[in-house]
């Protein structure tokens, strides 16, 4: 694993639920397996249809409070992983999604108090997983998680 990643922030607000925002339920019915590539094509379309089309490998999903709540389905973790993001950064995250992202798909999750308020949409970030520091290269702010 690389200890330092650079990428763009894809920012989302508070309470982005798994079955509405991350992976709308009506889309899940089309998938019989945990095919990350296929699931990635509809990931986050409930809140930002451009995300799944334009996210690049190493970018970051940045969310507010209780990201992925209300529905602890594994498909959400596979969809997020399939987009190629380097990590999920959030103020808080549902226990189920947290566990699925780390245990099932091996994606880092960084949690910090009010971290989403310090990062804007399209901000360039440098994340150091070893030190637990995020540098917002756009604003110049250093954020501890």
Secondary structure as UniProt FT lines:
FT   STRAND          4..11
FT   HELIX           18..22
FT   HELIX           25..28
FT   TURN            29..30
FT   HELIX           36..40
FT   TURN            41..47
FT   HELIX           49..54
FT   TURN            57..58
FT   STRAND          60..63
FT   TURN            65..66
FT   TURN            68..70
FT   HELIX           74..83
FT   STRAND          87..90
FT   HELIX           95..99
FT   HELIX           100..104
FT   STRAND          108..111
FT   TURN            113..114
FT   HELIX           115..118
FT   TURN            121..122
FT   STRAND          124..128
FT   TURN            129..132
FT   STRAND          133..136
FT   TURN            137..139
FT   STRAND          142..144
//
